Amino acid sequence: MNTGVAILKILIGAAACFLGGINPAIAEQQRPWEFQIGAGIANMPDYSGSRASGPRLRLWADGTFRTTDLGTFAIDSGSLTVEPEFRWDVVDKPDLGGGVLIGYRFGRSSSNPGFTDTNDGSARLDGLANVNGAFDAGVEGHAMIFGVPIFAQVRSALSGTQGTVVNVGIFVPVSPGSTVEFVILPTMTWANARQMRAFYGITSAESVASGFALYNPGAAWENAALEISADWSAGAGLHVIASLAYQRLLGSAGNSPIVQTRNQASALAGLAWSF
């Protein structure tokens, strides 16, 4: 089964468990949940640092379920720059919140990615070890500082060669009209040495097999990114979605022998349905 489809089923199943417990009388008064599934086509770099890019199928599920005493449960998987996650905000107030999360980070192979592939890859990387996708777990928090909504996450892979990442950013929704919403999402990502070596390092054996120079990066800021997404409600639960994203590889990530360009651009167009 395609990894992306499997992840979407897990996310939808988790949401269904939570939504199934809602009292219908409460739902009629003020619905405590929002849920959206979507499908689209994204044009993405073949791998982080690649000059080549191509179209890929993207499936996602986004939603929230707010409780009276147990905080907020949320699914976020539609971003081009932040990996999918299922989050429990134990504390969830407009100016302060935090909780725990379980997410998924995609991997990389030494073959060119197909239209339905979720992992990155390129035949150019032949001789390098594959990086398996991995579930991760961590903590997150958000706060309103001088009127600016800031968030941070710490996420560690539960298996495989991937390591720990820290995402910090600003989430700014803008609604110029009742049917249109924009989200501006600038972020920066720090990665520990294990994570950096998995995606940008070259071991001695890999150097011999691939022809790339030996490279052993340490913990560092990996990238800075800016994503702008638009959601237009077309009525009857149908939404038209578009996103643009730009990432700039930083420091030792950008210096890796496998990196052809530090500048990474992505775009997505699709349809989503709200329930």
N, C-alpha and C positions, 0 to 999 in steps of 0.2 A: 504493500500500500504506500502511496506517495506520502512522504513525511508531512507535507503541508496539510493534506486532507486529514491525516490522523490527528494532527494538532488541533485542527478546526473542530473535529468531532469531540475531542477531549474538552475543549473550551465550551462548546455548545452543551455537552452533557453536564458539565459543572454548573453552567448557568441554569439549566433546566431543574437541577436539584434544588437550587436556591429559590427559583421562581415558583416551583411547585408548592412551596410552603406558604405562599402569600394568601392571606385571608381575602376572599372576593369582596367582602364589604369594604375593607380598607382600600382595595385597589380602585373601587368605584369612587371613593372620596378623593384620594390623592395617590396615584400610582407611585410606589416607592422604587420602581425599577425602570431602567432603559436598556434596550438591547438591540443591536444592529449586526447583521451579517452582510458581507460584501464580497465581490469578485471583480477583478480587474486585470489589466496588463501593465506591467512596469518595465521600463527600460533601465537596466542596471549594469554597473561594471561587472565583468566576469568574475573578478575577485578584488579584494581590497588592495589597491595599487595598480590595477590593470588599466591599460589605455583602451582596451576593447570593451564593448558593452553589447547587450542584446536584450530582446524581449523575454519576459518571464511571467507566467501566470501567478497571480497573488490572490489568496483567499484570506479573509480575516473575520474576526468577531470582536466587537467592542460592546461593553455594557457595564452597568452598575446596579447594585441592589443595596439599598440603604435600609438598615434596621434601626429599631428604637434603642436597643441596649448593646448591640454587638458590633457597632461600627458599620463600615461599608465594605462590601465585596465588589471587586471590579475586574474586568477582563479588558486588556489593551493589546491588540495585535495588528493594528492597521498602520503603524508607523514605518517609514522607510529608514529611520535612523536609530530607533530604540527597539530592541528585540521583544518578542511577545512575552506577556506575563499575566499571571492570575494573582491578584493582590487582595490582601485583607488589611484595610486601614482600621486598626483597633480604635484609634482616635481620628475623627474626621470632622474638623471644623473649618470654616472658610479661611481662618488665619493661621491654623496650626493642625497638623495631623501626622500620623505615622503608623507603620505596621510592618507586616512581613509579606513576602512574595515567593512564588514559584514561577519560574520562567523557562524559556527554551532558547538556546543559542545555536544558530545554524553553523554548519561546518564548511569544509573546502576539500575538493578532490583535485586530481591531476588530469581531469578530462573536461572538455568544454561543456558548460551547463546547457541542458536542453530547456525547452519551453516550460515544462512542468517540474523542473528540478528546483528544489529549495536551497540546496547547498551551492556555494560558489565553486569555481574551478577553472582550469585552463590546461590545455595540453602543453603549454609553455612550462608548466610546473612539474613535468614528468621527472621523476627521480626524487621528488620531495614526498615525505610521508603525508598521507591524508589526515585531515583534522576532522574527527567525527563530531556531528552535532551532539549537544549535551543539554540535559535539563540542569537548571541551576536554582539556587535558593538564596534568599538574602533579606535585607531590611531596607526600608525606604521611609522618607519623610518629606513633608512639604510645609512651607511657611510663607506668610505674606510679610515681606520686609520692605518698609517704606512704599507700600502699595504695589510691590512687584511680587508675583507668585513664583517662588523658587522651589525646586524639588531636588532630591538627591537619592541615589540608590547605590547599594553595595551588593553585588551578585557574584557568587562563587559556584563554579561548575561542580556537579555532584559526581561526575565520572569522566574518564578520558583525559586527553592532554590539555584541554582548555583550563584556564585559571580563574582569576578574580578580576572583575572590572568595577569601576566606580563611575556612575553617570551623574552629572550635575547639569541642571538646565533651568529654563524659564518656560512656563506654559501659559501662553497668552491667547485666549479666545476673543475674537472680535466679531460682532454681529451688526453689520450695516443695515440689515433688514430682517423681517420676520422669517424669510425663507432661505437666507444665506448666512453661513457662518464660516469665518476663517480662523485658523489656528496657526500661530507663529511659535515655533519650537526651536530655539537655539540651545545646543548642548555641547558639553565637552566630556570626553571619556578618558579615564586613566586606566591603565592595565598593569597588572603585576608581571614579574619576569616570566612566569610560566605561560601566561596568556600571550605575551609579546613573542616568546620563542615559538609558540605553536603556529602563529600566523606569519611571522616575519623572520624567524631565525633559520639558519642553515647549519646543520651539524657537519662534522667531518665526512661522515658516510654520505650524507645528502649532497655535499659539495662535489664529491667524486662522481656520484650517480647523475647529477643534474648539470654540472658545469658552473653553477653559481658559486661565488666566493663564500668562504666560511663567515658566518655572522652570528653573533651571540648577544642580542640586545637585552637590556635589563628593564626593570620597571620604569614606566614613563607615561606621560600624557600621549595617548595614541592619536586622537583626532579632535577637531572642532567641527561642528556641523550646524547647519541651519536648514530647517524644514518648514515649508509653508503649505498648508492644506486648505482646501475649500470644500464645503458641503452645501449643495443646493437641494432643498426639498422640493420635489416635483409633485407632491401630493400622493395620497393613498399609500403612504409608507415608503415610497420610492425616493431615493436620493442619488444625485449625480456627484461623484467624488473625483477630485483631482489633487495631486500633490507634486511638489517640486522639492528636491533636496540637494544640498551641496555639502560635501565633507572635505576637509583639508587634513591630510595625514601630517602628523607633527614629529619632530625630533627623530628618534631612532626608528620609529615606524616608517617614516618617509625615507630614511637612509638605507633601508633594506635592499639588497641586490635584486629582489624580485619586483620591487616597485618601479613601474614605468613612469608614473605620474602621481604626484601628491594630490592632485585635484580630482575628486570623485563626484560625479553628478548622476542623479537618478530622477525619474519622473513616473507618475502613475496616473491612470485614468480608469474609472470603473463605476459600477453601480452597487448600491447597498439598499437593504430593506430593513426598516425599523419595525419593531413589534411592541 
